[in-house]
Amino acid sequence: MDLTIAGSAPPNNNKRKRENEGKHGKEDRGSDSDSDSDHPETETDTPKPSKAPKDLTKDFRKLKIEKMAKFTSVAGDLIHRSQLTPAPAGGFPAIQSDSLTAIMENVTPQTNVLWGEEKKKGSILIIVPHYLDATVPVQHNYVKLLQATTKGLIKAGDSFKIFPATLIKAKTKHTTPLPFILYGEEADKLNILGTQPMWITPTVSFSAILATATPSLFICTLEGYYELDPTEANEKSVGDTVGRELATNAEIIKWAQYEPERYNALPAATPLHKVTEEIAKLITVRHLKVVERQQEVIVWRLYLTKHFTSRPEYFKQFVEKVCAITFQRLEGAGKAKKTNYECACCHGRDHPTGLCPYKQVPGFFDRDPNSYRQAMEAKQDAASTSIQSAGPSGVSIPANNNSSRGHFVSIVGTEAGDRKAFKGKRGTKRRRT
Ligand SMILES: [Zn+2]
């Protein structure tokens, strides 16, 4: 899930600033020498305006133009350029575990029945707006905004409808994304939105999920290997540990072999006694550095490289079985985290919000795109409108503004450059040693 952002590096702000400073300094010197020659040191009472103020206004104008260039006018509103985000090369990263099944577990049975009925009539699409607080009733204006945006994106007709789900009461503030149903339009048109997991528009951003449920590829996060370094070799090694255990674990074997639908995505010729071996081959591991109780720890995320079953309910059973296993190694006992992370940004479950891969996407929002919350926060200091919040693990990262991203991109340089880039950005873990 590493994103290469160097290719689309935004302009180096530091460099531009330095250039401006340099230019300014030079002009100042120039005007000094001018005034020296034009007006000898005799005049004291009425100092004529030197060239300096004139140059300054020029500079201000230039600065203003530079600042304005960051904005684009959309329907009469000035929108920050970064909010018109193109998809990164290679597409947006997958939203791990933000599957239809996971989403639909949080809506009331009535909603489930209603949406199921609509599904029978024709195609539906489900979208989950980012940043929307699902613990308070959604505002009518917001629904209208979301409808206008999605309608515009797919050029839908008048029969196109959008409606929020009724949620099962959320236990915590971050854990329940609010899904919306999109229906009343041809499947082809709705599926345009389904082609990309994430949509960023000047008004709203959301994840799109096709109504045909597919299992997630994310299994769980292992913790407990405290002496294991975060290297690629160790990722492979943890994968081997897990794979060996899954292939030979009696519970898993019994479960997998019980019902052919549980491995219906494996090659049809797979013999019964090879099923768990084949599943074990699909295991892949990625490490993640998180801060828990003021300590940096490494956790290991388990994924499948591809599905072994097409049925989400069976994958869920498999995950439950895996979570009950202790994967013993010399470095410790690896066990699944009891509660997954729940990213408040993309609703993925394999990382805390602070480490959301979407935030590495060039041009990701500088600010909360929820215009209603924006209006409320406008009175506050701009710096405090950062969308980041401490993740469940307590990870805190600096505001995701363009300049910091620029710094991150331009850090591939000298050590001195590094220090400059991270000036005043303590708390980031990206400082190199
Ligand atoms: Zn995320």
Boltz pocket constraint, residues with backbone or C-beta under 6 A from the ligand:
constraints:
  - pocket:
      binder: B
      contacts: [[A, 343], [A, 344], [A, 345], [A, 346], [A, 347], [A, 348], [A, 351], [A, 352], [A, 353], [A, 355], [A, 356], [A, 357], [A, 358]]
      max_distance: 6.0
